[in-house]
Amino acid sequence: MKKIEVRISGLGGQGVVLAGQILGRAAVYDGKNVVQTQSYGAEARGSIAKSEVIISDDKIGFPMVRKCDILITMNQEALDRHLKDVKEDGVLIVDSTYVKKIPETKAKIFKIPATEHVEKAFGDRIYANMLMLGALTKATSIVSEKTMKKAIQDAVAKNTANINEEAYQKGKESIQ
Amino acid sequence: MKKIEVRISGLGGQGVVLAGQILGRAAVYDGKNVVQTQSYGAEARGSIAKSEVIISDDKIGFPMVRKCDILITMNQEALDRHLKDVKEDGVLIVDSTYVKKIPETKAKIFKIPATEHVEKAFGDRIYANMLMLGALTKATSIVSEKTMKKAIQDAVAKNTANINEEAYQKGKESIQ
């Protein structure tokens, strides 16, 4: 792995910032260098939230994502805005509960009804971000399963750790 | 306020990433746009950790801190590395428990023995970052006290919220 640039986007409230923090932490546990950036505010409120993670074996000189190796989107508008930034050999993972229409792209596409899955399983849509992390881990192997689990445990409240990990597992199982 | 660029640096384990996240969150509660970036990994482990927060009334086009309006350092090596990036009319806040020698600078300097204070008051150095946030809030008013308190409450574990807020208060009192 030289350098992997990941962008996670969705609506405010879908947990894309937490997902980015967990991904970044897992990569650090894997011994990588990581820069993790989140944007909040007027742009985020009620609209698109964005979290970026750059993972590298080497020192990271330029800490902004320009072209994504991996784009995760949990919202149609977020997809429409960011799809142009995915590399031709990149990976696109969408929450198909909300992303219904994917314009033509050369990226490899994974469609996961994450929100629908977690609402059915846990009665709460807030775990959709963990399910997306499970799908990401299985589909791309950019971080190891062990460190991702540890990062989730370390980042979420103790009394929700089990549900978060179950949602993560469901995400892994959603990738064949 | 047009745009304020803040860098917080110290050793890994001093809580500079959490401090940056809390500052960013408080600014969002104040209605600002915020980009918050943290670097981890080989550069951070046992060495310098860095967290950057850009706060603006307007949309933030370029999400990297080049010149700091405010530099917070909790470690001598971090100061030596970053002092050159402080603007001439900038503000420098150091944890003088660890930063003993400040090269000549035109920035306004606040020296706070943060780690010493919190070790004496709470028997644990991990609250030094909250004390630095209190000093920052009082010295610069870049965020309101109300939103900073709320951001701390929202970011730390419930059973440590009181100590964290006490450390923050001590930081405010350390600025005359």
Interface residues (C-beta under 8 A of the other chain):
Chain A: G24 R25 A27 V28 K32 N33 V34 V35 Q36 T37 Q38 S39 Y40 G41 A42 E43 A44 K59 I60 P63 M64
Chain B: G24 R25 A27 V28 K32 N33 V34 V35 Q36 T37 Q38 S39 Y40 G41 A42 E43 A44 K59 I60 P63 M64
